[in-house]
Amino acid sequence: MFHLHQQLNSDGYQVDLVGWGEKLPASQDIVSLLDLEVPFFDGITKENLALFYKQSKITQRRTSSQIRPQDPRFAQVLGMARTLRPELGVPFATLEMQDFGPGSMEAICLLLRKIQRRTAEPTEVSEFDPDQEFAWTNGVIHVSRMYWLSIPEAGGSFSTATLEIGRPGLLNTLRCAPQPMKPLQPDEVRVKTMSVSMNYRELLVAMGVVPNEGQEVVGTDAGIVTAAGANVTNVSVGDRVMAISVAETSYTTELQLSSQLCARIPDDCGFQDASTLPTIYLTVLRTLREKVNLRGDQTVLIHSAAGGVGIAAIHYAKWAGAKIYATVSSPEKTAFLVEKMGVPKENIFYSRDSNFLDAVMRSTDGRGVGVVLNSLSGELLRASWQCVAEGGSMIEISKRDLLCRAQLAMSPFLANRSYIGVDIATLPLIEPTWVQEHLVTIVDLYSQGIIHPVRPITTFPANQVEDAFRHLQKGQHIGKLCIQFSDSPDLRLVPSVAELELRADRAYLFVGGMRGIGVWIARWMVSHGAKNLVFLSRSAGEKEEDRALVRELSEMGCQALTFAGDVADLATVQRVVSSIAMPIAGVIQLAMVLADTGVMDMDIGKWNAAVRPKVNGTWNLHEALPTDLDFFVMASSLSGIFGNYGQSNYAAANTFLDAFAQFRQSRGLAASTVDLGVVDEIGWVSRNASVHRKVPLMGFRSRNQLLHGLLSKTGIAKGQYIWQRDPRTALSRVHHQEGEVPSGSGEAKGGGLKTFLSAVQDNPEVLHDASSAQVTAKEIARQVSIYTMRDSEQEVDLTLSLQDFGVDSLVSIELRNWWKQAFGADVTVLQLMNSGSFLGLGQKAVDQLKQKYLKP
């Protein structure tokens, strides 16, 4: 507080210090430090809740909630703020502080001044409201933006698209193939590849010149951490990192490796630049700094000086003050070294023959050079050895002559010359700690401006990797070649075709879930192999509909247990967990209590009613359940993302869930949230008419397409973005307008039904046509064909019954769900199975549409 006070004063602000509960000065902006040390809203008292509802301009919080959160309880203020803004019209901005290091106080003052300026001097009308959420991390203020991300097919096991060569020596046999992901180990991370820096060794492997032993560094990548094992501490999920790959190939959409082999990159370093840094600068540090301690009074000859290692070595040698000699293979590369790297032209020689030996000796008055960084082979290797001065060293970084058992003259060793072999490719296995320490060193040297990315960079998209290898094969490029993965739709992660199979020898815990969407998820899980479900809620098993669900699941071959109790009570959760005979493999947290009221009327009872089941209950599950869960799924809400009138308590609880998911993921534990809108017809809202009438006012509705996505094989459906004026949706709007938002509704091949239903909406009288039942019957048959793994485009005999078509009870459940989405009407499994034929089903659908669209 003292440093912030001091900085505000130095920036010309008059600062009043006011304690919590004291009267706030009128007409002044407020910088609130309520969340400075402890999460203010966690376990909030009646008195503090009543005092909170004051106008605020900025809230500063000690712990980040949206970027690598360490304590998810701090995230509750986000949901509160997102509701306060529209409900009270309050300019309530939040600033999340990852640390209070250099520049942090200045950043707070800068942000405060920006907020004041836009309030006092409003600009022209914008399609977006101003940003209200900020985060200080790694010395930069960040804002939030939502971005469309396709979701792989539900139930599929993930694989990567990985480059392989069909026949070594034939570049036209390079291809990408799916490879399974191995289980993540405690010390490993997964990195989504954004850029790969190519090296000449990879070409030699592709051409069959050197073997690929699968345990050496084969490339350097840059990307984003998508998962981290439980023991990983140096990076977190979401971090931008550079990495060195120890695998058969680094050309893969998702890289899995030891966390020791990656390091977080600065915010001002792009992925392509970052991918050029690791291997070449590890080589330079190992050779020029560690092996020969290159100094300002030494001379160094750098072969292939216009390549990646060569350019990096020049950067380091110039910093060390050494005199540089270089060899290149073309006049264009000579011009590059002179114009871009500052190497004198008279110090640059031709590398394709041994004449450089005479040139070096002339330039050094016959002494030779103190250090030779060698990558040449054959006769040029021996010529390079003769360039070494007495007491000097030649460092070999090429493996070609080593593998071919080439010979080297021994007599030069008599004059204290050294021949040193450095193979960076094996260091991660031999000295992983050294690699980890020096990756951090590389980042530090980059941040200090001592070393630089290797440029120029020639970039190829991942689907043109063959062209990139041919370009590398020519040996005419300058700098580095990089493969860019970020915009390569052909190489996305693809799910395998295998169905999701839940474990019959494990239990799955539902918190809530005996009503609405939980019932449908339970049925779906049983259809995918679950045999043991456990339900915990305040009244689980006490109502007839609960007992009916237990009987239904039993008929499907699943044992369902019910426990009545409060998930917000840790002792209750521990009792339930200890009562379950078999290991728990997954949890579905569906606990929800709505206690809506305006923020000015919110009391502690309504606050706790909505917050405790989600915040305290979820934390209790975290404490009581094993760490090796396959999944920990929490039903959150769009009210937390966007705020919602009268739901400040509910929104706060849901922003906790979103931060809690990141919190567990950063520790290598399973966790995910699904931010639901209003799910028509099956959820809590469908059973509460007063709430259902208010849905249009809430501004978001997720119709039952979302449930269809959860229950069908086509993947999770994606709804449209919601509040157009929220600046966080700016990127989403751009992609939506460009037609890039993928649809999860599976209607690409269902255009016939879509066209028919559109015609019905325009003119319901078409339902009287005899052909209507034929149309709906064909579409029902097509859908059943999909569910029974038949060709959906093949003509189906519409006089067949579902039983004749091989439809069992599980498929009928899925068909019933699709029916509700497609026709907007409910139908029982018994009605489906007793309809006689597809034509009978088609007629039933028409009859339901008549009830919906034709008034009696």
VENQUIFEN-V327654 format. One record per backbone hydrogen bond with DSSP energy under -1.0 kcal/mol. CO is the residue of the C=O (numbers start at 1). NH is the residue of the N-H. If there is no record, write none. Layout:
BEGIN
CO NH
CO NH
END
This chain:
BEGIN
1 5
2 6
3 7
4 8
5 9
6 10
7 11
8 13
9 12
19 22
30 58
32 60
33 36
35 62
41 44
45 49
46 50
47 51
48 52
52 54
57 93
58 32
59 95
61 97
71 74
72 75
73 76
74 77
75 78
76 80
77 81
78 82
79 83
80 84
81 85
83 87
84 88
85 89
90 92
93 59
94 134
95 61
96 136
101 104
103 107
104 108
105 109
106 110
107 111
108 112
109 113
110 114
111 115
112 116
113 117
114 118
115 119
116 120
117 121
132 94
134 96
135 142
136 98
137 140
140 137
142 135
153 156
157 496
158 181
160 179
161 253
162 177
164 175
167 170
170 173
171 174
173 166
175 164
177 162
179 160
185 188
186 231
187 259
188 229
189 257
190 226
190 227
191 255
192 224
194 485
194 486
195 222
196 483
200 204
201 205
202 206
203 207
204 209
205 208
206 169
219 245
220 197
221 243
222 194
222 195
223 241
224 192
225 238
227 190
229 232
236 239
239 225
240 265
241 223
242 263
243 221
245 218
250 252
251 163
253 193
255 191
257 189
258 261
259 262
261 244
263 242
266 269
270 274
271 275
273 276
274 277
277 281
278 282
279 283
280 284
281 285
282 286
283 287
284 288
284 289
285 290
286 291
287 292
288 294
295 298
298 323
299 371
300 325
301 373
302 327
304 307
306 479
307 311
308 312
309 313
310 314
311 315
312 316
313 317
314 318
315 319
316 320
317 321
317 322
323 300
325 302
326 349
327 305
328 351
330 334
331 335
332 336
333 337
334 338
335 339
336 340
336 341
337 343
344 347
345 348
347 326
349 328
354 357
355 359
356 360
357 361
358 362
359 363
360 364
361 366
362 365
364 367
369 389
370 393
371 301
372 395
373 303
374 397
377 380
378 382
379 383
380 384
381 385
382 386
384 387
385 388
387 369
389 392
392 418
393 372
394 420
395 374
396 422
399 403
400 404
401 406
410 413
411 414
412 415
413 416
415 391
418 394
420 396
423 426
425 217
426 429
426 430
427 431
431 435
432 436
433 437
434 438
435 439
436 440
437 441
438 442
439 443
440 444
441 445
442 446
443 447
444 448
445 450
445 451
446 449
456 480
458 482
460 484
461 464
464 468
465 469
466 470
467 471
468 472
469 473
470 474
480 458
481 198
482 460
483 196
484 462
485 488
488 491
489 492
507 585
508 534
509 588
510 536
511 590
515 518
516 520
517 521
518 522
519 523
520 524
521 525
522 526
523 527
525 530
526 529
528 502
531 559
532 508
533 561
534 510
535 563
536 512
537 565
539 542
543 547
544 548
545 549
546 550
547 551
548 552
549 553
550 554
551 555
552 556
553 558
554 557
559 533
561 535
563 537
566 569
569 573
570 574
571 575
572 576
573 577
574 578
575 579
583 507
585 630
585 631
586 509
587 633
588 511
589 635
598 601
603 607
604 608
605 609
606 610
607 611
608 612
611 615
612 617
614 618
615 619
616 620
617 621
618 622
619 623
620 624
621 625
631 587
632 672
633 589
634 674
636 676
637 640
638 642
639 643
644 647
646 597
647 651
648 652
649 653
650 654
651 655
652 656
653 657
654 658
655 659
656 660
657 661
658 662
659 663
660 664
661 665
662 666
664 667
664 669
665 668
672 634
674 636
674 676
676 638
678 702
679 683
685 688
688 692
689 693
694 698
695 698
703 706
704 708
705 709
706 710
707 711
708 712
723 726
725 129
726 729
727 730
728 146
729 733
730 734
731 735
732 736
733 737
734 738
735 740
736 739
750 754
751 755
752 756
753 757
754 758
755 759
756 760
757 761
758 762
759 763
763 766
764 767
765 768
766 769
769 772
771 775
772 776
773 777
774 778
775 779
776 780
777 781
778 782
779 783
780 784
781 785
782 786
783 787
784 788
785 790
786 789
791 794
797 800
798 839
800 838
801 805
802 807
803 806
808 812
809 813
810 814
811 815
812 816
813 817
814 818
815 819
816 820
817 821
818 822
819 823
820 824
828 832
829 833
830 834
832 835
835 837
837 841
838 842
839 843
840 844
841 845
842 846
843 847
844 848
845 849
846 850
847 851
848 852
849 853
850 854
END
